[in-house]
Amino acid sequence: MKKYCLAVDLNDDPELIAEYEKWHKKENAWPEITKSITDSGITNMEIHRTGNRLFMIMETDDQFSFEHKAAMDNSNQKVQEWEQLMWKFQQPLPWAKEGEKWVLMDKIFEL
């Protein structure tokens, strides 16, 4: 198992943040999106929020790669629809690369 942590910001608008959280409730999840997540080798995913900053924890199997996940996502029309919808709420971190949404975080401490 591997673990990755990523971050992205939401637009700092309480109504948009509430709508973003609504889309991420289990009863509103798009089954095609959850299937694409698990099919890519992600075994567990959590998203946490403080203010307008999101923090994602992904646990993956040993075959997972970001390149393979990106290729799968690019060829999946439903994932592309979801990503387009999510851009309504999200904004890149100031240090993100062009077109980069979620930014991989560096682990700096472990007990």
N, C-alpha and C positions, 0 to 999 in steps of 0.2 A: 504494500500500500504506500502511496505517496500522498502528501498533503500540500496544497497550495493555498495561499491567501492573496486576495486581490481587492482592489478598491476602485471606486468611481464616485463621483458626486452627483447628487440630484439637483435640479434647478431649485433654488431656495424659495419655494412657493408652497405654503401649507396645503393648498388645495391640490396641487400637482403631487405632492408627497403622499397625501391621503389616497389619491387615485392610484399611484404607483403601488402602495401597500395593498390596496384592494385587488389589483391584478395578481399579486403574489400570494393571496390566500388560496389554500388548497382547493376550495370549491370553484375558484375562477381560473385555475391552471389549465392551460391548453394541453391536452394529452399528447399532441405531437411534439410539444416542446419538452415535456418530461421524458418522453421516449427518446428524443434526440440526445438528451443529457446522459441518460443511462446507457444508450447504445454506444456512446463515445468512450465509455470506460470510467465515467464518474459514478462512484458508488454512494456518495453522500454529498449533499450541498446544503450549506446554510448561508443566509444573507442576514446581516445585522445592520442596524442603522443608529447613528447618533447625529442629531441635527440633519444636515443634508448629505452627510458622508455615509456611503455604503461600504460594508466590509463583507467579503465572501470567503467562506472556507470550503474548499473542495477536497474530498478524499477520492482517490482514483485507484484503479488497478494498475499493475505494473506495465501494461501495454499502452496506457493513455499517453497521448502527446497533444500539445496545443496545435501543432501543424495539422494532424489528422482531424481534430475537432473542427478547425477552421475550414478544411476542405469539405467535411460533412455538412457544416452549416451553410457554406456557399452554394451547395447543390440542393438544399432543402428549401423549397418555396415558403413553407409555413414558418420556418425559423427566420427567414428573411422578413416576412410580414411582422413577426414578433419583434425583431430587432428594430425595425422601422418604427413600430409603436413605442418601444422603450426609449428611443431617442427623444421623444416628446418630453420625457421626464429627466433624462440623464444629461450631464455635461461632462466633458473630459476634464481630468485633473490638469492643472496648469503645466505639468511636466510630461504629460502624455505625448506620445508620438502622433504624427498626423494620422487621423482615422482610428486611433486606438481608443477603446472604450475602457474596459476593465484593465487596470495596471497591476501587474504582478508585484507583490510586496516582498521585501527581503526580510528574512528572519534574523533578528538581532539578539534574541535571548531565548534560552530554553532551560528549564529547571530539570 
